[in-house]
């Protein structure tokens, strides 16, 4: 078929195309006179041929679902005539792995070296609650520094970050839920972007401070201070003790300087939220180009959100460096299938209403676009939620599709940057890791310029290529890792986005 003008065919075998702009009924779509039978919203799908009942619908050359009724050429294809279905996939473990030499690229960024040799992109102090019962105290400590003059006299400290959550008690003391929460908090407690950490517990909760410290082989010191409200005498005395502990940390935290370090010290969390029909055409493939460049420099990228690779997992197993790595992906997929069945839910409840309004119909379609964020290099490993990542290159971390929850796990795993693509306009930040917001379409970018860092909508208009935007994103990795503020940082977003994934029964 000739190249379409108002609609884009992404692969020769596709039987749908994507509306570049809103298409009105009777618009001629190609040189053969194919017309739109009805209005097609921007980023939505239009049938290129007649599609029979139960026939597979293809986008990206991959199945995104099956017709629930006969579809005519030129008809709008969406939730009213397309649904998910089951079909076999060729996992072809490792078939698409392209081996390369050890990274030799030499670009650097301006980072902050910690005493243990790790390199930070930001310089915060954290106040972390072990349980919801200490959340208010934690927030009040940070509020004190928001109005005091202490930070003004320590300009190299980026701020005091309160990390609170709604869990920590009335759960199995030895269960998977508590272990995962403890692992998540431990990842933040030891994160390179924190120069110091104060942890606040109530005292009687399930998530006790001692096993948390033991899990890290950590001992209390001037930069890692545990406080227990019931031992200190209650709310105000704990607030006072935490404020004093932070004040003592400030001089040492302030005594840093940025120096050039290899990009191999960067670990980027890959996120997409508020996705639309353009996500898999513009921002996600461009981020994939940036990830390939990152990996070429020895860096690490963490793909996540298992329900949002569902239906595209075969693309990852083909890139797995071993069958064992590929099987770990499938094990997680099967866990989520069982979990959804047990909870009487459906994995296809994702996409969200906003995703569907933006042109995405099934989770298969959303996942195929989401995987593009990870580029083309080998998949080096698969991790459970918030497990420390110790491999370079592209890895996968299990997490739900809820963006703050996924990003929380990725940061706990060691991510010191977040790259977040969005089509509908997600407003997101994630302290202590700066978040780079990448728009899939130009109208949203223009409407939400205060939140968006990069406009990938220029790919759809022909003003830029995927490769050009990928290099722009990669340059943003370097500049923002070096201290330049992202849009979400300038807005002060990130204190409320600490959302651990809590599993297991609350008793």
C-alpha positions, 0 to 999 in steps of 0.5 A: 500500500502507498504511504498514507498521508493523514494516517500512518501504517507502521508495518507492511503486514498491518491492517490498521493505520494510526491517524496522524491528526483528527480525520473527518468522515469521507477523507481520502486516505490513500492513492487507491481512494480508501476513505474514512467511513466516519470521524477518526480521532487523532492517534486512533486506528482506522481499518485499511482492509475489511477485517472479519469477525474474530480475525486478528488485528495487526499493529507494529506487525504484531497482534493487538487483538481480534475483531469482535464484529466485522469491520469495513475498510475505512472504519474506526477500530477501537473498543467497540469492535476490538478486544484482547484474545489468546494466541500462541507466541514464539518466545525464541529465547535469545534469537535477537540478541546482538552481542557487542564489545565492552562499551568504549564510549567516553561521554561523562556527566557531572556527578557527586561521589559518595564515600563508598564509591557510588555516584549520585545525581542529586544531594538530598537528605531523607526522612523516612517513616517505617509505618504510617503511624510515623508519617505525620512526624516525618512530614513535619520534620520536612515542613520545618526545613521548608520555612527555616533558614538552615537550607539557605546556608547549605546551598549544595543540599537539594532539600529534605525529602519526606518519604511516607506510606500507608503500610507497615503493620498488621501484616504477616511478620515474616511474609512476602509483603513485609519483606518487599516493603522492607526491601523498598525502604532499604533501597531508599535508605541506601540510595546514592542520592541521599547524603543522609537518612533519618528513619522514624518508627512508632515502636510497636509496628510489624516493620521494626527498625532493627530487621530493616538495618540488619537486612542491609548489614547497616549500623546507626551512624551520623548519616543514618539515624533511627528514631523510635517515637515510643522510646523518645516520648512521643510526637513532638520529642521525635520531631525535635530529635529528627530536626536536630539529626538533620541539622547535624548532617547538613554541613557534611552533606553540603561539603560536596562538589560535582566532578566528571564521571563515566555515564556507566554510573547512570541507571535510568528508570523507564516509565510511561504514563497517560499513554496514547496512540502516539506513544509507540510511534514517537516518544517510546521509540525515541527513548529506546534510541537514548537507552541504546546510547546509554548502554553503549556508554556502559549505563543501565536502564530498568524497564518495568511494569509487568502488566504493561509488557503483557502481550509483548513479552516474546519481544523481550525473551528474544533479547534475553541473554540466556534462556534462564533470563527469558524464563524469568520474564515468563514466570512473572507473566504467569504470576500476574495471570494467576493474580488477576484470576484470583482477584477476579480481575482482568489484565486487560483492565489496563489500558485506563480510560485515559489511554483508551481516549488517547487511542489505545484499545487493548493491553496488547497494543499498549504493551507493544508500544511500551516495550519500545522504551527499552531499545534494542540491546540484550536483556541482561537480567530480571529482578523482583520489585525493589531488588538491587540491580547489579548488572549493566545494560537493559534489565527488567524489574517486576512491578504493577502498571501504576506509575508511582508504584513502579518508579518507587521500585525502580528507584529502590533498585538504584535508579538515579534518573527517571525517563517518563513518556506521556501522551495524555500529560502525566504530571510526575516527579520522583525524589530523589531521582530527577524525572524527565518528562517526554511528550508523545504529541506536540499539542499536549506539549504546548498545553503543558509546557510547565511539566514537559521537558521534551517534545517528541510530537515533532516526529509525527509532524516530520520536524524530527526523526526518532533518532534525532529525538533519541539523541536529544533525550540522551543529552537530557540524561547528561545535563539533568544528571549533572544538576540541571533541573527538570520541569518536575523538579522546578515545580517541586514535585516528588515528595508524595510519589513514594508508593511502595507496592504492598502485597499480602493480606492486611490483618 
